[in-house]
Amino acid sequence: MNLKQRGYCDRILRVDLTAGEIWTTPLPENVMPLILGGKGLGAWLLLMEQAAGTDPLGPDNHLIFHNGPLTGTTAPTAGRFGVTTRSPATGTYFDAYCGGDWGQMLKYAGYDALVVTGAANSPVMLVIDDDVVELHPADDLRGTSITAATERLKNIFGSEWQSLVIGPPGEQQRNIAGIFNESRALARGGVGAVMGSKQLKAIVVHGTGTVQVYDREAYDRALQLAFRAVRMSSKVTMLNKEGTANILEIIDVMGALPTRNFQRGRFAEAEEISGTAFREHNWKKDYACFGCPIGCGKWTAPLDDGTVIEGPEYESIFALGSNCAIGNRETIIKLNWYCDEYGMDTISVGGVIGFVMEMFQRGIITADELDGIEPHWGDANSALALVEKMALVEGCGVWLAQGVATIATQYPAAQPFAMHVKGLEMPAYHPSAAKGTALAYAISERGACHLRGAPLGELFSGAADPLSIVGKPQLFRDTQADTAAWDSASLCLFPGYGMSLKELWQLVAAATGFEYPKASDLQRLGERVSTLARLYNVREGHVRSQDTLPDRVLKQPMEGEGPGAGETVDLDPMLNEYYRIMGWDVNGVPIPERLQELGLAAVLDFMAG
């Protein structure tokens, strides 16, 4: 088949930074209908091409940037792209996704994926200009912030070029480091540290190509239906009005807004940090990524010191706000600015600050160990001081920037309330108040995650009783499969508030021409892709013992008020049922018969040989 007529470029750009070699290879043609692209392509390449036991910060770790068949088309949010690697924070398979404009520019340059291996001897940037791909020295960019590096690259190459850059924490290989395309980020799991380990400061790209779909007439019909579904959704309307923060007060009412390092599920100042409050007092301009009809991004008015950010998003507001008992919007904006300016994940940074505040409260850590900082709950000055230390990677910030799990190894008394799974800090939904989400945190291949299938509808749409474990394994499995399909097509998840899997299927089938007779074929594809990620983790020793939650969730009844008060999570029955549904054994290993059913015989042969 001619993949270039099916939404693809049929080229993987490969760069070996150790040897300084650059070349291209075609996509695995016979495999593409099974994995589609995006998450599926990243998982396939990581599993099949990277050796077991690879050091996440070693030169052999693959840093894989990937598009899907819809990237760069006219589909809603078609600028989405992702990265897959082995995480230094978790040791697991890891994928992260980003909006902005970089992904579609890589596609227009003629590449479905970029695979970076090796490590340079000194800082370099990768420059991609259609078919011309070169490595340039980047010593003068070392130590620069995200904004400074991005502006310098625009001055050198032009405003039409798109860049991915890392900040000082990425250069210093800290686990909280992300990779930034201006205000948008591949944020979690230390992907920026992997890029830093390769001495790769930036990737700049310019493309002039186009994307060809298989059946233009069918695609245009599917496009019309998709946009209509998005426009008619009240949830999408709220995203446009109040961004992702529109759900904060609902989550608080449900008793699932993590507060004071997940001690509670309600925050007394929730109204002050809600989407309504930010819209009224702080947000002045909407922002949309490439091809996005929603516009959930919000730019703030300048603070007194001139600080302006895009956001904050709901996850950042929780992490830097309620999780640290901070109810001041301007403080949250300033904390968010540090993270964006220096290239750090806001969820992990907020997780660290809340964790350290509780450690200080309990006398487990002292101000002397924190360079004189006294981190009391709700104290803006101490929170700002801690985040600045992490941003500049100096003093206590050197080890704080390694994340909650690493800090807990230094302070064993804090282990019971170290809020992470597999080394990844927890996101903004208290698992004790949402049992399906608790299962999602435990199972997600990349650690605690709300974006790999967490059935959040149990909290804000009445999809299920959030405090019951009954039916949650099936609900999570279905949501997980759908999410993996969206990530493999490389669309943002937010159009899914209006579109169903049917509209996505119509777009994908028309763009690729692959034989997917019904919408459920995409759900099957999603299960296949999630299984590939699981197989990678199993190979690296991550099985049932790692599918767990912190003691605070499993053993300590939630404090405070709200529906989740007094709740813990009974995880084992949900794990057993989920493993059964997925065709995994009692240890969480996919059985050969299920791999055969999913069409993964090639993986079976590979792992056997």
C-alpha distance (Angstrom), angle and dihedral (degrees) to the residues before:
residue distance angle dihedral
M1 . . .
N2 3.79 . .
L3 3.80 104.2 .
K4 3.81 90.9 -173.0
Q5 3.80 87.3 72.2
R6 3.81 92.2 49.0
G7 3.80 104.4 63.6
Y8 3.80 95.9 -78.2
C9 3.79 137.8 104.0
D10 3.82 90.7 -148.4
R11 3.80 91.4 -138.0
I12 3.78 133.1 110.4
L13 3.79 112.4 -164.4
R14 3.80 111.4 -143.1
V15 3.78 126.6 -164.7
D16 3.82 126.2 -175.0
L17 3.79 105.0 -164.9
T18 3.81 93.8 -171.3
A19 3.79 93.9 57.3
G20 3.79 95.4 28.5
E21 3.80 89.9 -127.6
I22 3.82 125.8 148.4
W23 3.82 126.3 -171.1
T24 3.79 142.7 141.4
T25 3.80 135.1 -123.7
P26 3.82 130.4 -171.3
L27 3.77 123.9 -106.2
P28 3.82 116.4 -93.2
E29 3.82 92.0 -95.2
N30 3.80 99.8 -165.2
V31 3.80 91.8 47.1
M32 3.81 99.3 49.5
P33 3.85 96.2 83.8
L34 3.81 87.5 55.0
I35 3.82 97.1 49.2
L36 3.84 103.5 20.1
G37 3.82 97.0 -158.1
G38 3.79 137.2 -83.8
K39 3.80 108.7 58.9
G40 3.80 91.4 7.2
L41 3.79 93.0 53.4
G42 3.81 92.7 45.3
A43 3.80 92.7 49.5
W44 3.81 92.1 46.8
L45 3.81 94.1 49.7
L46 3.81 94.4 45.2
L47 3.80 94.0 49.0
M48 3.79 97.5 41.4
E49 3.81 100.4 38.6
Q50 3.80 107.1 32.5
A51 3.79 120.2 77.2
A52 3.80 120.7 -122.4
G53 3.78 115.3 -97.0
T54 3.79 95.6 25.9
D55 3.80 113.2 166.7
P56 3.84 107.3 -114.6
L57 3.80 89.9 -138.9
G58 3.79 95.2 38.2
P59 3.81 124.7 101.9
D60 3.81 92.9 -106.9
N61 3.80 94.6 63.3
H62 3.80 109.4 107.4
L63 3.80 118.3 -129.5
I64 3.81 102.8 -160.2
F65 3.80 121.8 -171.3
H66 3.79 111.8 -169.1
N67 3.78 144.2 -175.9
G68 3.79 131.1 -163.4
P69 3.79 131.1 -133.2
L70 3.81 91.1 -93.4
T71 3.82 95.4 50.8
G72 3.78 109.9 115.3
T73 3.80 94.3 13.2
T74 3.79 126.3 109.5
A75 3.82 93.3 -96.2
P76 3.82 116.3 124.1
T77 3.85 110.0 -80.0
A78 3.82 92.6 0.8
G79 3.80 92.9 160.0
R80 3.78 91.9 78.3
F81 3.82 119.1 123.6
G82 3.79 137.3 162.4
V83 3.77 147.5 -153.2
T84 3.81 128.9 -137.1
T85 3.79 127.3 -166.3
R86 3.78 142.7 127.7
S87 3.79 107.5 -76.6
P88 3.82 120.9 -126.4
A89 3.81 88.3 -155.4
T90 3.81 96.6 54.9
G91 3.81 107.7 13.0
T92 3.81 86.9 -131.8
Y93 3.76 138.1 110.4
F94 3.78 105.7 -74.1
D95 3.78 134.3 -167.4
A96 3.80 130.2 176.3
Y97 3.81 131.8 -178.0
C98 3.76 136.2 -148.9
G99 3.77 142.1 -173.4
G100 3.77 123.8 -154.1
D101 3.82 121.4 91.1
W102 3.81 107.5 -67.8
G103 3.81 97.8 90.1
Q104 3.77 97.7 54.5
M105 3.83 89.9 44.9
L106 3.82 90.4 56.0
K107 3.81 87.9 50.5
Y108 3.80 91.6 49.7
A109 3.80 88.2 50.4
G110 3.79 86.4 60.3
Y111 3.81 106.4 -101.0
D112 3.80 133.7 117.2
A113 3.80 91.9 -169.8
L114 3.78 143.5 5.2
V115 3.81 118.0 -145.9
V116 3.81 115.3 -165.6
T117 3.81 120.7 -169.0
G118 3.79 135.2 163.4
A119 3.79 126.8 32.8
A120 3.79 131.9 -98.3
N121 3.81 122.1 -128.4
S122 3.81 92.2 -125.8
P123 3.82 136.1 12.2
V124 3.79 114.0 -59.7
M125 3.78 139.5 172.5
L126 3.78 125.9 -143.6
V127 3.80 112.7 -133.2
I128 3.83 117.3 -161.3
D129 3.81 117.8 -174.1
D130 3.80 105.8 167.8
D131 3.83 104.4 -74.8
V132 3.80 94.2 -7.5
V133 3.81 109.2 89.4
E134 3.80 121.8 172.5
L135 3.79 142.4 163.5
H136 3.81 116.0 -126.7
P137 3.82 129.5 -172.2
A138 3.80 113.3 -100.4
D139 3.81 102.7 -175.9
D140 3.80 90.8 124.5
L141 3.81 90.2 58.3
R142 3.80 95.2 54.1
G143 3.80 112.3 119.5
T144 3.80 94.4 13.2
S145 3.78 122.8 134.2
I146 3.79 124.1 -116.4
T147 3.80 92.7 -98.5
A148 3.80 95.1 44.8
A149 3.80 93.5 48.0
T150 3.81 93.1 45.3
E151 3.80 93.7 49.4
R152 3.80 92.5 47.2
L153 3.80 90.7 51.7
K154 3.80 91.0 49.8
N155 3.79 89.5 51.7
I156 3.80 90.6 51.2
F157 3.79 100.9 42.2
G158 3.79 106.4 18.9
S159 3.79 137.5 -98.0
E160 3.82 93.5 -84.5
W161 3.81 91.7 65.1
Q162 3.81 119.9 92.5
S163 3.80 124.3 -142.6
L164 3.78 141.1 -162.5
V165 3.80 113.7 -157.5
I166 3.78 141.0 170.3
G167 3.80 129.3 -144.0
P168 3.83 131.7 -138.5
P169 3.86 94.5 -72.1
G170 3.81 88.4 55.9
E171 3.78 91.9 48.2
Q172 3.81 88.8 50.1
Q173 3.84 90.6 48.9
R174 3.81 96.5 -119.4
N175 3.81 117.7 169.0
I176 3.82 94.5 -126.4
A177 3.83 93.1 59.3
G178 3.80 122.0 117.9
I179 3.81 136.7 -174.3
F180 3.82 116.4 -112.3
N181 3.79 135.5 -151.2
E182 3.80 96.3 -168.8
S183 3.84 104.8 -70.8
R184 3.83 94.7 -7.0
A185 3.78 123.8 80.9
L186 3.76 147.8 -160.6
A187 3.74 83.7 -146.8
R188 3.76 119.2 168.4
G189 3.79 141.5 69.4
G190 3.78 98.8 26.0
V191 3.80 96.9 -73.4
G192 3.81 86.3 148.1
A193 3.80 89.0 56.1
V194 3.82 90.0 55.0
M195 3.81 89.5 52.0
G196 3.80 89.2 47.6
S197 3.81 92.1 50.3
K198 3.79 87.2 60.5
Q199 3.84 91.8 52.1
L200 3.81 86.8 -119.6
K201 3.79 107.3 145.7
A202 3.79 98.3 172.3
I203 3.79 146.6 2.4
V204 3.80 114.9 -153.7
V205 3.78 121.9 -172.6
H206 3.79 139.9 -175.1
G207 3.78 124.7 -179.9
T208 3.78 135.9 178.8
G209 3.80 101.5 -176.2
T210 3.80 132.2 104.6
V211 3.80 137.4 -134.4
Q212 3.81 120.6 -115.4
V213 3.81 120.5 -154.3
Y214 3.81 124.0 -152.7
D215 3.81 101.5 -123.9
R216 3.80 110.9 22.8
E217 3.80 96.0 -175.6
A218 3.81 94.0 50.5
Y219 3.80 90.6 42.7
D220 3.82 92.5 53.5
R221 3.81 90.7 50.8
A222 3.80 90.6 48.7
L223 3.79 90.0 47.5
Q224 3.78 91.9 54.4
L225 3.81 91.9 50.9
A226 3.80 92.1 46.7
F227 3.80 95.3 51.7
R228 3.80 91.4 45.2
A229 3.81 90.5 53.3
V230 3.80 90.9 49.7
R231 3.81 94.4 47.6
M232 3.81 93.0 49.1
S233 3.82 95.2 53.6
S234 3.80 117.6 105.5
K235 3.82 88.9 -157.9
V236 3.79 89.8 58.6
T237 3.81 89.1 49.3
M238 3.80 89.8 55.4
L239 3.81 90.8 48.6
N240 3.78 88.8 55.5
K241 3.79 92.8 46.8
E242 3.80 102.6 41.8
G243 3.80 104.8 8.1
T244 3.78 120.0 -135.3
A245 3.82 88.3 -37.8
N246 3.81 89.3 75.1
I247 3.82 88.9 92.6
L248 3.82 98.3 51.2
E249 3.79 97.8 95.8
I250 3.82 91.7 44.5
I251 3.80 91.4 52.6
D252 3.80 89.3 47.9
V253 3.82 91.9 52.1
M254 3.81 88.9 50.0
G255 3.80 88.2 55.1
A256 3.80 92.9 -118.8
L257 3.83 102.4 109.9
P258 3.83 102.8 113.8
T259 3.78 109.3 -125.5
R260 3.81 131.2 -177.4
N261 3.80 95.1 3.1
F262 3.82 93.3 -40.2
Q263 3.80 94.5 -54.1
R264 3.81 89.2 125.6
G265 3.79 140.1 18.2
R266 3.78 100.1 -141.3
F267 3.80 130.7 63.0
A268 3.79 121.0 -154.5
E269 3.81 91.5 -145.3
A270 3.81 97.0 46.0
E271 3.80 92.0 121.0
E272 3.81 90.7 56.7
I273 3.81 92.7 57.0
S274 3.81 98.2 37.5
G275 3.77 126.5 121.3
T276 3.80 88.5 -106.7
A277 3.80 91.6 56.5
F278 3.80 94.2 45.7
R279 3.83 90.8 48.0
E280 3.79 92.0 50.4
H281 3.78 99.5 43.4
N282 3.81 111.7 18.7
W283 3.79 116.8 18.4
K284 3.79 114.9 84.2
K285 3.81 106.2 161.8
D286 3.81 136.8 32.7
Y287 3.80 122.6 -131.9
A288 3.80 132.2 -161.4
C289 3.79 130.0 -170.5
F290 3.81 122.1 -128.8
G291 3.80 111.5 -55.6
C292 3.80 93.9 0.5
P293 3.82 119.7 143.7
I294 3.81 92.6 -175.9
G295 3.81 107.9 63.3
C296 3.80 99.0 -159.0
G297 3.82 92.6 161.3
K298 3.81 118.0 101.1
W299 3.81 129.8 -165.0
T300 3.78 117.2 -149.4
A301 3.77 127.7 -134.8
P302 3.83 112.0 -108.1
L303 3.79 116.5 -83.6
D304 3.80 118.8 -132.8
D305 3.81 89.9 -84.5
G306 3.81 92.4 48.4
T307 3.82 96.3 -102.2
V308 3.82 112.8 157.8
I309 3.81 126.2 175.3
E310 3.76 139.4 172.0
G311 3.78 103.1 -115.0
P312 2.89 143.2 -37.2
E313 3.80 97.1 -129.9
Y314 3.81 122.0 -151.2
E315 3.81 92.3 -100.1
S316 3.80 91.2 52.3
I317 3.81 92.6 46.7
F318 3.81 91.0 53.5
A319 3.81 95.1 43.4
L320 3.80 97.0 45.8
G321 3.80 94.6 29.7
S322 3.80 125.0 33.5
N323 3.81 93.9 16.6
C324 3.82 87.8 60.5
A325 3.85 94.4 34.2
I326 3.81 89.1 -113.1
G327 3.80 113.0 146.5
N328 3.80 99.3 171.6
R329 3.82 113.9 106.8
E330 3.80 95.0 -156.7
T331 3.81 90.9 54.2
I332 3.79 90.7 50.4
I333 3.82 90.1 50.2
K334 3.81 90.9 50.7
L335 3.80 92.8 48.1
N336 3.81 89.4 47.7
W337 3.82 89.4 50.6
Y338 3.80 91.5 57.0
C339 3.80 90.0 51.9
D340 3.80 94.5 48.4
E341 3.79 94.9 40.9
Y342 3.80 95.1 51.0
G343 3.79 99.2 32.6
M344 3.81 105.9 -106.3
D345 3.80 134.2 144.5
T346 3.81 109.0 -108.9
I347 3.82 94.0 -151.0
S348 3.79 93.1 54.4
V349 3.81 93.6 41.9
G350 3.81 91.2 51.3
G351 3.79 89.5 45.7
V352 3.79 90.2 54.8
I353 3.81 94.3 47.2
G354 3.82 93.6 48.4
F355 3.80 90.9 46.3
V356 3.80 92.6 50.1
M357 3.81 91.2 46.7
E358 3.80 90.4 56.0
M359 3.80 91.6 44.8
F360 3.80 88.8 53.0
Q361 3.81 91.6 46.6
R362 3.80 90.0 53.2
G363 3.81 94.6 45.2
I364 3.79 93.7 -114.9
I365 3.81 92.9 122.6
T366 3.81 130.0 29.6
A367 3.77 135.7 -146.8
D368 3.82 89.3 -111.8
E369 3.80 88.9 63.3
L370 3.81 89.8 50.1
D371 3.81 98.1 52.5
G372 3.81 91.2 -97.0
I373 3.81 95.6 -50.7
E374 3.82 116.0 139.5
P375 3.82 106.0 -157.6
H376 3.80 106.0 -159.2
W377 3.81 120.9 174.8
G378 3.78 111.6 -83.2
D379 3.80 94.4 6.4
A380 3.81 109.2 142.8
N381 3.80 96.6 -167.5
S382 3.80 95.3 54.7
A383 3.81 92.1 44.7
L384 3.80 90.9 51.4
A385 3.80 90.9 47.0
L386 3.81 92.1 51.9
V387 3.80 94.5 47.5
E388 3.81 90.7 48.1
K389 3.80 89.6 53.4
M390 3.80 89.9 52.5
A391 3.79 93.2 44.3
L392 3.79 93.4 53.3
V393 3.84 92.5 36.7
E394 3.77 92.7 -131.6
G395 3.81 135.1 133.0
C396 3.80 113.0 -16.1
G397 3.79 87.7 -6.2
V398 3.79 89.6 76.3
W399 3.81 92.3 70.0
L400 3.81 98.6 25.7
A401 3.81 87.9 60.8
Q402 3.80 89.5 63.2
G403 3.80 90.1 73.9
V404 3.79 140.6 -119.4
A405 3.81 97.7 -59.9
T406 3.81 93.3 54.3
I407 3.79 92.4 45.1
A408 3.82 90.0 51.2
T409 3.80 91.3 56.4
Q410 3.82 87.7 60.1
Y411 3.82 92.5 47.6
P412 3.84 108.8 38.0
A413 3.82 92.4 179.1
A414 3.81 87.7 67.5
Q415 3.81 95.5 53.1
P416 3.86 95.7 98.4
F417 3.80 91.5 61.6
A418 3.82 99.1 34.9
M419 3.79 96.3 122.8
H420 3.78 105.4 -148.3
V421 3.80 140.0 102.3
K422 3.79 119.2 -141.6
G423 3.82 87.0 -12.8
L424 3.82 97.6 -54.0
E425 3.81 117.9 116.8
M426 3.80 115.9 -117.6
P427 3.80 121.8 -100.9
A428 3.79 129.7 -132.7
Y429 3.81 106.3 -65.1
H430 3.79 120.2 81.5
P431 3.82 105.9 -128.2
S432 3.81 93.3 -150.3
A433 3.80 88.5 65.4
A434 3.82 95.8 42.7
K435 3.80 113.8 42.0
G436 3.81 96.6 -175.1
T437 3.78 89.0 53.3
A438 3.80 88.7 49.0
L439 3.81 89.3 57.7
A440 3.80 89.7 47.8
Y441 3.81 91.4 53.6
A442 3.80 91.2 50.2
I443 3.81 95.8 46.5
S444 3.80 104.7 36.1
E445 3.78 109.1 118.1
R446 3.79 91.9 -133.7
G447 3.81 98.2 47.1
A448 3.81 129.4 -102.3
C449 3.79 102.7 7.1
H450 3.81 138.4 156.8
L451 3.82 93.2 -169.2
R452 3.80 101.6 63.4
G453 3.78 96.5 71.0
A454 3.81 108.6 -52.7
P455 3.84 105.2 162.4
L456 3.80 93.9 -130.2
G457 3.78 90.6 167.3
E458 3.80 86.5 82.1
L459 3.81 85.9 72.8
F460 3.78 105.9 39.2
S461 3.79 109.6 16.9
G462 3.79 105.0 38.3
A463 3.81 92.9 -115.4
A464 3.81 90.6 145.3
D465 3.80 142.6 -14.2
P466 3.81 101.5 -78.0
L467 3.83 93.0 -151.9
S468 3.81 95.6 53.5
I469 3.80 124.7 85.1
V470 3.82 91.9 -159.9
G471 3.80 112.1 115.4
K472 3.79 93.8 -0.9
P473 3.84 96.5 117.0
Q474 3.81 91.6 57.5
L475 3.80 92.1 42.1
F476 3.79 91.1 51.1
R477 3.81 93.0 45.0
D478 3.81 91.3 53.6
T479 3.80 93.8 45.8
Q480 3.81 91.0 45.6
A481 3.81 92.1 52.5
D482 3.81 92.4 47.9
T483 3.81 91.8 48.6
A484 3.80 92.5 49.8
A485 3.82 89.1 52.3
W486 3.82 91.5 52.2
D487 3.82 90.8 48.0
S488 3.80 91.2 48.4
A489 3.80 91.3 51.5
S490 3.83 84.8 46.0
L491 3.76 100.3 -128.7
C492 3.79 125.3 137.1
L493 3.79 114.1 -100.3
F494 3.81 93.3 -126.0
P495 3.84 97.4 79.6
G496 3.80 83.2 61.3
Y497 3.81 87.7 75.1
G498 3.79 85.0 73.6
M499 3.79 106.0 16.2
S500 3.79 120.8 65.7
L501 3.79 126.6 -148.5
K502 3.81 85.7 -92.6
E503 3.81 93.4 64.7
L504 3.81 90.6 45.8
W505 3.80 90.1 49.8
Q506 3.80 91.6 51.5
L507 3.81 90.9 52.9
V508 3.80 94.3 45.6
A509 3.81 95.1 45.3
A510 3.81 92.5 49.4
A511 3.81 94.0 44.5
T512 3.81 96.8 47.2
G513 3.79 105.0 25.6
F514 3.81 87.9 -140.8
E515 3.78 115.1 152.0
Y516 3.76 103.4 -103.1
P517 3.84 100.6 148.6
K518 3.80 94.8 -172.7
A519 3.81 141.0 17.9
S520 3.81 91.7 -106.9
D521 3.81 88.0 67.0
L522 3.80 87.1 73.5
Q523 3.80 90.4 53.6
R524 3.80 88.5 52.0
L525 3.79 88.2 50.1
G526 3.79 89.5 51.4
E527 3.81 91.4 52.8
R528 3.81 89.2 49.5
V529 3.80 92.0 52.1
S530 3.81 93.2 46.8
T531 3.80 88.3 50.4
L532 3.82 90.8 53.8
A533 3.81 89.1 55.2
R534 3.81 90.1 47.7
L535 3.81 91.2 50.8
Y536 3.79 89.9 54.8
N537 3.80 91.1 52.7
V538 3.80 92.5 45.8
R539 3.78 89.7 52.8
E540 3.82 88.3 53.4
G541 3.81 92.5 50.8
H542 3.81 99.9 -98.5
V543 3.79 107.1 137.0
R544 3.82 137.2 134.6
S545 3.79 95.4 -41.9
Q546 3.81 89.0 63.5
D547 3.83 93.6 47.4
T548 3.77 93.0 86.2
L549 3.80 144.3 105.0
P550 3.82 136.0 -126.9
D551 3.79 119.8 -79.6
R552 3.81 88.8 -112.8
V553 3.81 87.8 67.6
L554 3.80 100.6 35.4
K555 3.80 100.7 39.9
Q556 3.79 112.1 14.0
P557 3.84 117.9 73.8
M558 3.79 110.6 -128.5
E559 3.81 113.7 -99.1
G560 3.78 127.8 -133.1
E561 3.77 131.4 24.7
G562 3.77 136.2 -42.0
P563 3.82 136.0 71.4
G564 3.80 92.6 -58.9
A565 3.80 95.9 52.3
G566 3.79 110.8 125.6
E567 3.82 92.6 12.3
T568 3.80 129.3 132.8
V569 3.81 129.2 178.1
D570 3.81 122.3 -103.8
L571 3.79 95.1 -155.1
D572 3.81 106.8 167.9
P573 3.84 97.8 69.5
M574 3.80 89.9 51.1
L575 3.80 91.9 48.2
N576 3.80 92.1 50.1
E577 3.80 92.6 50.9
Y578 3.79 94.0 43.7
Y579 3.81 92.0 50.8
R580 3.79 89.5 50.4
I581 3.79 93.3 50.4
M582 3.79 91.6 48.4
G583 3.80 94.8 47.4
W584 3.79 95.1 -113.7
D585 3.79 126.9 140.1
V586 3.82 123.8 -113.2
N587 3.79 90.1 -85.4
G588 3.80 92.5 54.5
V589 3.81 97.3 -103.6
P590 3.85 116.9 139.0
I591 3.80 109.1 -116.4
P592 3.83 120.0 -126.9
E593 3.81 93.0 -115.2
R594 3.81 92.0 59.0
L595 3.79 91.5 46.7
Q596 3.80 88.6 54.0
E597 3.81 90.6 49.7
L598 3.81 90.1 52.3
G599 3.80 92.6 51.7
L600 3.78 93.7 -110.7
A601 3.79 97.3 130.3
A602 3.80 89.8 126.0
V603 3.80 89.5 58.9
L604 3.79 90.4 49.7
D605 3.78 90.4 52.8
F606 3.80 91.3 46.0
M607 3.79 94.2 50.8
A608 3.79 91.9 45.0
G609 3.79 93.7 50.4
